[in-house]
Amino acid sequence: MPKLDQDSADDIENDHDHEKNSLSPSSAFALTETKQHSSTSPVPHPSTLTPPPPEPEEDHDKFITEIMSLLNQEKLEELKRAFEQNDDEGLELKEFIHVMANIMRMDENLYTQEQFAANLIEFFDQVDINGDGSMEWEEFTSFIVEMGMSSSDHNPDAIQKYCHSGEKETGNHNSYIHKIYYFPKIDTLAVIDCDSKFFSIYNSNMEHLTTIKVTGGEARSVAYIDEHNQYAVSSTDLSLSFYDAHNFTFVKQFRTPAQNTTCMCWIPSKKILVTGDTKGGVRAWDVVDMEEAFEFGFGTNHHYDPFSRSHKHRDIVLDVIELEGLDILASASIDRTIRLWDLTTGKHRRTLLGHAKGIRKLSYSSEYRFLISVGFDFDVFVWNPYVANLILRLHDHGCSLCGVEIIPHTPIMITADIEGSFKIWDIRNFSCVQTFRTEEKKVSSFCGFVAIHSNKRLVGVGRKLTFFDYEKIEQPKLTDEMPIVTALYNPTTFTFITVSNKFVKIWDAAKGEVSRVYRNLSDTDITAMCLDFRQRKFILGDHNGTLNCYDFLNGANMKDFAYESCDGKAHSTEISKLAYCDEHATVISVSWDLSICIHDESEAEEGILLRRITNSHRADITALAYSSELSLIATGSADNIIKVWDYEFVRLEASLYGHTAPITCIFFLQPFPAFLACDTSGSVYLWATRPSRQKNKILTRWKHRPSVKKGGGGAGGGGGGRGGGAAVTCMASQWKYAEKKVVSKEEILGRRGSFQVVKPYLDDEEAPRKNTPKIDRHRQERKDQDEEESEEEKKSFAETMLNTNESHNSDASRWMDRLKKLTKSRHKKLEKDDEKVVEEYTIYAGDERGNIVVWDILPILNNLQKQYGYEFSPMEHTVEVGNAKRFINVDAGSSNGNGGAKSGTTTTSTATTTTAPSGETKINAVVDQVAVTKTWKAHSDSINSLQIIEFPPSILSAGNDRMAKIWEMDGATKGILRQGGTANRVWNFDYDKKGTRDEKLRVGGEIMEEVLEMGKLVLESGSEEEEEEEEGGIMWGLREDEDEGEGGVEESKAVFRKTPKRVPVDARTVGRKMRRK
C-alpha cells in the first residue's frame, strides 16, 4: 500500500479550508460530537426537530457511513466490552440499540428517536446475516470490514479491465512516433512522427482523416484552439502555424523569439495559448493579434514583477496544463520542478519539489483535486495544489515513466513506462487495479499514450499505434450482456437481483437503475440462483458444480458447500436447478451428475450436506420443484420421467411415466395435492400427489399452443389452437380463498369434501341437528389412520439406515425453534376451517418463444373437486417433518430403487388415460380447451424466470434475450431494467415508499420507548473517570437517575440477559453454537 508523507499538511494557503472539504467526499457524511450551545440560546429538544425523513434506502446508506466514520479505537473498545459483558452470547435487538445509543453518542439534531432506531433495526438485520436473532462481536466486526473493502468494488461505476484490441490503425508511419495528442472538444487525435514535417489527424475510432505538411521545419507539438476551430502547430523553425480543423487548410503563421516550442496548451477561459520552450520559458500568446501576451514569472504588462526571474525554469519545459477551476497553470521541466503560475497575473504561486529527475508529464483531476506528475523517476508523484510538500508516492513501476492520464468524471488514473507497462489506478484510494503491457518488442521503444475520453480507449505510441479497449456496456438497452439465468424481486431491500452467466446485479426498485454489480463470483458460468428465507443472502450454483452463499448487501462470500466426496464441491458437474426451503433453512440442488442434494444452510461458517440421492435419474435433471406443505421434492429429467421424493427421508415416492418428451418445468399447485409438469413438446400434465388417493395419477392434461396477436391475447393461446406446441419453461401462480359467507342449506347438502361449513357426523352416530351431512365411518377411520404415521417406524428406519450426528441434531433443534418464530411454521397442524374455498386460481406461464400466457385453471380444479371430493381438495393439514436435519445417503440406482430404504411405488400411465382402482370412474386426462385470459409477447427468446410480485401487483420476467421486464397483471409494461440507465424511458414501479418509511418509523419508535426505559449503560470494566467523561454525551436522556444511587447502577447492569455458558468446542461443534443442557 502507498505510504503517506507525514509533513504533507505544511504550507497551506488561506483558502485551503475550503479545499480540504472538497478533497474528501466522505467527510461530508462525517458526524461531529454534540455541539455545545451557548447559554443565551436555548437547546432544542430532539423531539421538536422533525425534518422530513429522507428516502429509506438513501437515509440508511448515509447512516451506515456515519456509523463507520465514528468508529474510532475508543468506541470499538467500548463496544467490545459491551458484547463481552453478555458472556459472549451476543446482543439481541433491543440490547444492541441500547448499546449503540449509549456508546455512539450521535448528534441528536441529525436523527429523531424513531429514525435512529429504524436505521439500527435495518443495520442489525444486515449484520445478523444468519438470522439467529443475536449479533455476536465477530459478526459486527466482519460486517464493518466487508463494508469497507467492498464499498467501491461493487459500484456499477467501479473500474473495469482494459484489454488489448485487435484493431489496427489505418495510417502509415515512416519512423517511430514522437508524440500523440487528444483533443476532447472535437474528439480527434494528432500524431507526430520523429523528425517529420507532417502530422496526422485521426478520429476517436482511430480512422485516419488526413496528413498535414507543416510549413517550415519539423513538427514538435500540436494544440487545438476551440474558439477558432484551428490546430496550432509548433515547428523547429521557431514558428507557430495554424490550420483549419474542418478542411485542414493553412490559415496563418507567426514567428516566436529565439527558442523552440516543446509543448502547448490552450486556455479557453483566458483566450491565450500557453507554450513551453527549450530555455525554460513559459509564455502566453494572443492568437488573434499574433503576439506574445506575457511571460510567466515576469508578470503581465500591468503586473510586472522584476524579482520573479528567479522563478523561471532552468531547463527544458516538457509539459504545461491548466488546473481547471483554480485559475492556475502548472508547468513541468527537466530541472525536476513543477511550478504553479497565476493565469491572470502571470505571477509565480508555488514550486513543488520532490522529483530526483526530470519531469515529463502532468495530469490533474478537478473532481478529486489531485495533481499527478511522472518523469524519469520510477515513481508516480501525487500532489495537492494547495500543499507545497509531496502527498503520496506510488512505487509499482520498474523504470522511467513516460505518461499519465486521469479520465475526467471517473476515478481512473493510468500510468505507463518506457517498457510499455501500463498500470490502472483507483484515484479514490490509489490502489493498482490492473497491470498490462504493450506488444513492443524493443526495450525503451514506448514513448507515451493518450486516453480517449469518449470511449476510454487507450492509444499507445512506439513503433506503431497500440489500442486497448475499456470493458464497457456494449448494449445499454439490455439488462445484461449475457442471457439472464434468474431474476427476482427482493421486498426486504426493495431491490431486484438479476443473475447472468458472469454477473450478479442489484437494481434499485425505486429508480430501476443498477446500484451494485458483483463480478467474478464464479470461475465458470453461473447456472442457478435462489434467495434465503430472510432474503439477506443469495446462493449461486455454477457449471463446475460449485455452490456458494453470498451476502446480498455486499457480495461477500459467506460460506461454501464443499464436500470431500465431490473433490471440494457440492456436485461433480453443473448444478442445473436450486430451491430453498424457508421452514428449515435448507438448500435443494440438482445436478447433471444425476444427484439430488439437501444442504443445511443455517450454519454460519460452512454448508453441511444433509441428504444426497445419487443416480436419481438416467439422464440430465432438467426440472426441480419443492412443496413445503406436502414435504415432497419433484424432479424431471431428459429421459421423460418425473420422480417424486420424500423430503425428510429421501424415499422414492413414485416414478411417473406419461410424458413423451424431456421435462422442462414442474410447479406445485398449493394448497392442492397436485403439481403441473411440462415437457418440450408443449404438453402440460396435472399429476396428483399424496395424501390424495389419486396420487401418482394424471388427472388431466392439455397442449400449450401459443397464439399471440399484436396488442393482446385471447383464448386461442391455450390448448385449443392448431399451431405447434411450445415448451413451457417456467410458471408462477396467483390464487386466493373466498371470503366467508353464509351458506344455504341447499349448498350444504349439495357440497362434498372438506368445504362443508357444518361439521359432518359419522353414519352410526345420532345427527346433532337436522340436515347435517353424514360421512362413512370407515372412510373417516382410514383418513385418520393415513394422517398418523408410526413414530416407531421412523425411529427404526433412522437407526438402521441413517448416520445421525447427535450434536448437529441438537443444534438443528435450536435452529428450528428460531425459524418457527420468523416464518410461518408448517410443523403445526393448520386450524381446520371448512369455510375456506379457493375462488381464484391463475397460472402464469412463460415459454420458449418468449410468450407469457395466463391460464385460469379454477374450472379444472372445481371439476376435480366435484369428482373426487375430499381426495382432491385444499390441504387441511401439512405433512409434518420430524427432523429436517437428519443425515441420509441414498443410491437410487440400486436393485430396489432406493438404496436399501423403503421402496417407493412406481406408477405407469399412458399419455391419455390412467387406469383407476376398480369400482371408480376413469380419469379424464385430456382437456380440449383451457381458459386463457391473456397472452402477450414478453421476450424475443426463451423465458427463464417468472415471478409474481405481491405488492405492487406485477410480474417479473427474464430470459435469453438478456432482458428483465416488469409487467402489470394484464400484460402492460411497468418498466424494463436497462444497464444503460433510466433516462428517457418509463419506470412505474411504486412499492409505497412513504408507507414503508412510516412503518419503519413506527416500529422504531415502539422499540425506542422500551430502550429509553432501560436507562444508562454501565460497562463492568469501565473506570469512574470514563463514566464522568461520558455523562454529558448520552443520547435522548439515556442516563441513570440521581435518586437511584447504587440501586440504579445494579438495575442498569441487569439489562443484559443471563445465558448459560457454552460447551467446549470440539471437532464436531466447531463453528456451531451449542448450549449446555
PyMOL commands that set and color helices and strands:
alter all, ss='L'
color gray80, all
select helices_A, chain A and resi 16-23+25-29+46-48+56-70+73-84+93-103+113-127+137-150+308-311+564-566+715-717+745-750+753-755+777-787+791-801+806-822+858-872+993-1013+1024-1033+1035-1037+1042-1044+1046-1053
alter helices_A, ss='H'
color red, helices_A
select strands_A, chain A and resi 3-4+162-164+177-183+188-193+198-203+208-213+219-225+230-235+239-244+250-255+261-267+272-277+282-286+291-295+317-323+328-333+337-342+348-353+359-365+370-375+380-383+392-394+401-406+412-417+421-426+431-437+448-452+457-461+465-470+484-490+495-500+504-508+513-518+526-531+537-542+547-551+557-560+575-581+586-591+596-600+608-614+621-627+632-637+642-646+652-657+663-668+674-679+683-688+698-703+728-737+761-762+774-775+838-847+851-856+888-891+905-908+931-937+943-949+954-959+964-967+973-977
alter strands_A, ss='S'
color yellow, strands_A
deselect
rebuild
show_as cartoon
